């Protein structure tokens, strides 16, 4: 007798996903507002998928998320904070490709089996190098939009 085919669940919800209350706290966090003010939508929209994921890891850490996170948390963060849609499967492919091929950007992230992804110190410096000064006019507009959301 044949057994039923195994179904692969992509984007499966897990305990590493951020709940609604935690996401509200992240959206209200001063570091989230600072990041949005220094990284305009136009800039993040033009980034590669791995760079967007690295920014998400950076923002989550700065907003107080301790430990590792999975793709769902990164995707939710990017969508809610920057209004940028990045499917979890795209993040997964980009992160695994970069780390498997030992690309230069792979040093910005680290994977812990069963726990998820974290940003490294060099990843934090990389993201901080992409940030604009906090007083720019475009940054202030982005900040006002987040406050209204």
C-alpha positions in Angstrom: 0.0 0.0 0.0 1.3 3.4 -1.0 1.7 6.1 1.7 0.3 9.5 1.1 2.8 12.0 -0.4 4.5 14.3 2.1 3.3 17.9 1.9 6.0 20.5 2.3 4.7 23.5 4.2 6.3 26.7 3.1 6.0 29.7 5.4 4.9 27.6 8.3 4.0 29.6 11.4 6.2 28.9 14.3 7.0 30.1 17.8 9.7 32.3 16.3 7.0 34.4 14.5 6.3 37.7 16.1 2.8 38.0 17.7 0.5 40.9 17.2 1.4 42.5 20.5 5.1 42.1 19.9 4.8 43.7 16.4 2.8 46.6 17.8 5.6 47.2 20.4 8.2 47.0 17.5 6.2 49.5 15.4 6.1 51.9 18.4 9.7 51.5 19.4 11.9 54.6 19.0 14.6 52.6 17.2 12.0 51.6 14.5 11.1 55.2 14.0 14.8 56.1 13.8 15.5 53.4 11.2 12.6 54.4 9.0 13.7 58.1 9.2 17.2 57.1 8.1 16.3 54.5 5.4 13.7 55.8 3.1 11.3 53.5 1.2 12.9 54.3 -2.1 16.3 53.1 -0.8 15.1 49.8 0.7 12.9 49.1 -2.3 16.0 49.1 -4.5 18.0 46.7 -2.2 18.6 43.0 -3.0 16.5 40.5 -1.1 19.4 39.5 1.2 20.0 43.2 2.0 16.3 43.6 2.8 16.5 40.6 5.1 19.6 42.0 6.8 17.9 45.3 7.4 14.9 43.4 8.9 17.3 41.5 11.2 19.0 44.8 12.2 15.6 46.5 12.8 14.3 43.7 14.9 17.4 43.5 17.0 17.4 47.3 17.6 13.7 47.2 18.5 14.5 44.6 21.3 13.9 41.2 19.7 16.4 39.0 21.3 17.8 35.8 19.7 17.1 34.4 16.3 14.1 34.8 14.0 12.7 33.0 11.0 11.7 34.3 7.6 8.1 35.0 8.6 9.2 37.5 11.2 11.6 39.2 8.7 8.9 39.4 6.0 6.3 40.7 8.4 8.7 43.4 9.7 9.6 44.6 6.2 5.9 44.7 5.2 4.7 46.5 8.3 7.6 48.9 8.8 8.7 49.8 5.3 5.6 48.6 3.3 7.9 46.4 1.2 6.7 43.0 0.3 9.3 40.2 0.4 8.0 36.7 0.3 9.4 34.3 2.9 10.5 31.9 0.1 12.5 34.6 -1.5 14.3 35.3 1.8 14.9 31.6 2.3 16.4 31.2 -1.1 18.6 34.3 -0.9 19.9 33.5 2.6 20.8 29.9 1.8 22.3 30.8 -1.6 24.5 33.5 0.0 25.7 31.3 2.9 26.1 28.2 0.8 28.2 30.0 -1.8 30.1 31.8 1.0 29.3 35.2 -0.6 30.7 38.3 1.1 27.2 39.2 2.4 27.0 35.9 4.2 29.2 37.3 6.9 26.4 39.7 7.8 24.1 36.9 8.9 24.3 33.6 10.8 21.9 30.7 11.0 21.4 28.6 14.1 19.7 25.2 13.3 16.2 25.1 14.7 16.4 28.7 16.0 16.6 30.9 12.9 18.7 33.8 11.7 20.6 36.5 13.5 22.6 39.5 12.3 26.3 39.7 13.0 28.3 42.7 14.2 29.6 43.2 10.7 26.0 43.0 9.4 25.0 45.8 11.8 27.9 47.9 10.6 26.9 47.2 7.0 23.3 48.4 7.5 24.5 51.4 9.5 26.7 52.3 6.5 23.6 52.5 4.3 21.7 54.8 6.6 21.1 58.5 5.8 21.6 61.3 8.4 18.6 61.5 10.6 17.6 65.1 9.7 17.0 64.7 5.9 13.6 66.0 4.6 12.8 62.6 3.0 13.5 60.9 6.3 11.1 63.2 8.1 8.3 62.4 5.6 8.9 58.7 6.1 8.8 59.1 9.9 5.5 61.0 9.7 3.9 58.2 7.6 4.9 55.5 10.1 3.5 57.5 13.0 0.1 57.7 11.1 0.0 53.9 10.6 
